């Protein structure tokens, strides 16, 4: 089974530049996760969404890459995910493009 969280947007501190450490900026999360649904176990998408948002706000990652590695390590344990594709975008950091970094692989 696959679950998708698409265009999940919220503000958080992320980045290594001084102004990025001082004020929150918008991030967009796109996630696809595969898991073994056997009729009883499922992924609660509200719980997954809140876990991601809470972790981003608590950790205040310097690099998007650090956030991706954090989630690749933790989401499989928390939600029994077998394969993860996760993209984090910072749409407002530059005026003429959307910056994003993605990770994917078996867990």
Order of alpha helices (4+ residues) and beta strands (2+ residues): beta-alpha-beta-alpha-alpha-beta-beta
